[in-house]
Amino acid sequence: MAKIMIVDDDQTTVSLLSTLLELDGFDVVAVRQGSEVIARAEAEHPALIMVDFHLTDMEGVEVIKAIRAHSTLSAVPIVMASGLDVSDAALAAGANKFLIKPFEPSDLPELFNTLIAG
C-alpha cells in the first residue's frame, strides 16, 4: 500500500481526498502546515506528496523547493494543486505534475500510481 502525504490546510479537502484515496488502497498522511512537511516526510516515507499552493504558513512552491533540496526526499514525486493556474511556478519549483482545481478526484489513483512507478 503506497503512502500519500497530503499537504493542505483545508480540512474539508483533506477529509475528502483521504477518504477517496483510502478507498483506493492508499495509506494517507495529512499535514496542515508547510513547515512540518520535511520532518513528517522523513518520519513517514511517503511514496508521493500532494501539495496545495496556498498554505497558512507558506506557499506550496516553497514546500516543493524544500523537498527537492532535501537529500533523502528529493526524488519523491510531487503533485501540486491550486485553483489558480500557477503551473509554471509549480513545475519550475520541481513538481512532477500540476492540477488545477476543481479536478476529478477519481483520476488521482491512476495518476499517483503512474508517478510512483516512475
Steps between C-alpha positions, in 0.01 A plus 500: 500500500659826387505786747381840376570820691239773450622848591196725526359729769138449392351224716212431259741440212722280714204293623358451152832408339597274791174308481515456123866399496458259790212333314744450211748330732736785583628581847450875553690737728373858531720799580338838560810724509772530238760539774421146624544323166871412515489354851180306433624373163824378660295310758224371269691428175217588259508358147347827372426846641202711391541869588244780489629831366363716783585390853454710813870516584669497157446456129495149357783580257725564801401159638589339167838674491574381855410141408714511184795639701479223760738212433270211595176650367613659173378214279149473651238584233311822573160611373391859558136610490353849492194691392737742328698405191845507655621199305815676378605587855414151628694320228795741527515430875522127430145363494450198275140594423267795549123470542261793470209494745240375471645175375338159483602312818430166333793571263751516786566129560610439141713817497657420837577140405659616173720754678597256775595234246725754330 
